[in-house]
Amino acid sequence: MVTAVLLIPAYTPVRRRAPPVIKTVKTWPEGASHQLQDCLENTGWSVFEHQDLEEHTTSVLSHINFCVNSVTVDKRLRVYSNQKPWMTKEVQVLLRQRDAAFRSGDGMQYSAARSELKRGIREAKAAYKRRIKDHFGNNNSRQVWQGVQHLTNYEPCNTTLTEGNAALAEELNHFFARFEVKGPEAAAAKTSDSSSSPSLIVQEYEVRRTLRAVNPRKAAGPDGVTARVLKECADQLAGVFTKIFTVPVLHPAVPKVSHNCPTAKAY
């Protein structure tokens, strides 16, 4: 009598321990920037004007996001926990070809596919090695730190919020600005002094210059408008943003959605 014993391995592969993560990224096809510029150039911004500054700003930002979504493409990526940094699309194609040749049972085809896979992996590793070396060769501190992180396998801790919360941002603004609230007498005195002195004037060329100086790598605020859109469409957005920024100068009101806007931070 033969007794079979089923042994369960203690080690579980990383790919089975951690499920793949689905990420959605926004890609810009060729010519998308020009299409976005044309869309914003032909927009009649006067239809969004409103007496309420909050309503006016929200309508403008919503239209900008609508134009961006109409020219960009959302792409879903599946990232595995054991995915190598040198893995490319070409190597994945060679892997599928090797697996298909193995299932077919043809020894010659499987041997050729395995040789092609080894060659593709060798070339992908060499290209990845050259890319890491270029980080140290270029006079760019950002790329140098990226190279150090790749060599040391550094993984930054996730300290960001899972999703943007405009209510939390507004609550923090009220909390840190609570000491700046003054009584009615001080506000009246400030109003009388400001009426006699010349008021601040926001010029359109200043807004355009500020938008062009925005770092496109910066993250977007709660309004959802990315820094790339502000930089590449500075000529089309300078006029409407100048009107939005002029209202808080003339009246003591600031739209909530612009508290964390990159353009508002510049001013």
Order of alpha helices (4+ residues) and beta strands (2+ residues): alpha-beta-alpha-alpha-beta-alpha-alpha-alpha-alpha-alpha-alpha-alpha-alpha-alpha
